[in-house]
Amino acid sequence: MVILGIDPGLAHTGFGAVRFSGKKRSLLACGYIKTSPGETVARRLFQIHSDMGKLVKKVKPDFVAIENIFSLVRYPKAGILLGGVLGVIYITVQQSNIAVVEMTPKEIKNSLVGYGSARKMQVKQAVQSLLGVDDIRSFHAADALAVALAAFYRNTTGGKG
């Protein structure tokens, strides 16, 4: 089974694909889609759509897990832009007829670290340990891999891996 985890963002959309075979898990791909702040929002969203489409074709996930956005009451414009990013990702994944699951940041952190308010570095270290890799340089990629791992644990064990 291959799960593609997504950490959505307009400037950086993190992605991480993990292959699960029994109790073994292996890193297939990770990184992030970076858009230019000098471009229009429309162009940036189109780039995310285009790059995400290529990624889905490359890794052929069984399903996609997306970190669900949380309410940005203090920054409503950022919340609206993030909603646009999510919309583009949903459409791209749906075009390939792939199921999508959503996960909250707290659920992801609980699943991997055992603490819903864990810091980014704790999540990154847990991901590196679970995948047996030395260094994932991007926090965007590490967060996306955390989403994929947590989705696997939710769907196979109903809880912590």
N, C-alpha and C positions, 0 to 999 in steps of 0.2 A: 504494500500500500504506500502511496506517495501523497503526502500532505504538503500543500503550499501555504505557508503562513504569510500574512500581509500586515504590515504596520503602516497604515495610511498617513500620508502627509503631502501637502502641495509642493513643498521644497524638496523633500526626500520621502519617497515611499519605499520602506524597507520590505525585502522579500527573503524568504528562506524556505527551501524545499528539503524535506526529510523523507527518506525511504525507511519504512518499517517492515521487518520480516521476522515474525515471531517476537523474540525479546531483543533482537538486534535492531539498531537504528543507525543510519548513516546519512551524512550530509551530502546532498546532491548539488545544491547551488545556494548561494546567498549573496546579498549585496543590497543595492538600493538604486532606485530610479531618481535621478536628480534633475530638477527642472530649473530653468534660469529665471531669477526674479525680474529680469529685464524684459521678459516676454509677457504677452497678455495671458490672462487666466485661461482663456479659450485654448491658446496654443499649449499651455502647460498641461491642461487636462487632456488634450489630444495626444500629447507626448506620453502621458501616463497610460492612456488607452492603448496606444501603439506598442509601447514597450511591454506592457502587461500581456498583450496578445501574443507577442513573440515568446515571452517567458512561459506562458501556459502551453504553447505548442512545443516548446523545448523540454519542459519537465513532465508534461502529461500527468498532472495530479489527479488523484481519485476524488479529492475534494479540496476546497480552499477554505482556510480559516482566517477570519479578519478580526483584528482588534477593534472592538466597538468604540465609537467615539463617546465621550462623556460631555455633559453639558458645560458649555463655556459661557456661563452667564456674564462674566466680566469682559469677555471678548467675543461678542456675537458675530462679528464679521469673520473671525477665524473659524468659528463653528460652521458658518454658512459655507465657507470655502472648503472646509474639511468634508462637509456633506456632499459637495460637488465631486470631490475626489472619490468618496465612497460610491457615489452614483456611477461614475465612470468605471470603477473596478467591478461593480455588480454587473453592469451591462457587458463588459468585456468577458467576464467569467460565464455569464449566461449564454453568450454567443457560442461558447464551446460546450454548452449543456452540462456544466459541472456544478455540483451542489456546493452551497456556501453555508458555513456556520459562523456565528458571531461569538466572540468571547469578550468579557469585560477585563480591563487591566487587573482588577482585584482578583478575579478568578484565575488569570494566568499566573500572577505572582504567588497565590496560594498553592497552585498546583506544582510549581517548580521549586519554590523557596519555603513554602509552608507559612508564609506571612504575607497578607494582602497589601501591606504598605512597604514591601521590600524596595530597596533602591535599585537604580539601573545597573550598578556594578554587581550587585548580588544576583540579579537575574542573568546578566552576562556570564558570570562565573558558573552559575548552575547550568546554563546552556552548554558552555564549553566542556564542563565535566560530563554531562549526559551524552554529548556527541563525541567525546574523546578528542577534541581539537585544542590546540595550544592557544590560539588567539584569533578571535573574531574582531577585526579592527573597527567595524562600524557598529554603533549602538542601534542604528536602524535595522541592520541585518540581524543582530542578536535579538532584538525585540520580536522581529518577524519569526525567527526560529523558535523563540519562546512560545509564540502563538501556535505554531505547528505542533510542538511537543505537548503543550497543554490540551490542544484539541484531541490529540491521539489519546492522552490519558483519560480525558472526559468520555470519549467514545468507547474505550476498551475496559477501563477499570471503574469508571464513575467517580474518579477522584484523583488523588495524588499518585504520581508515577514513582 
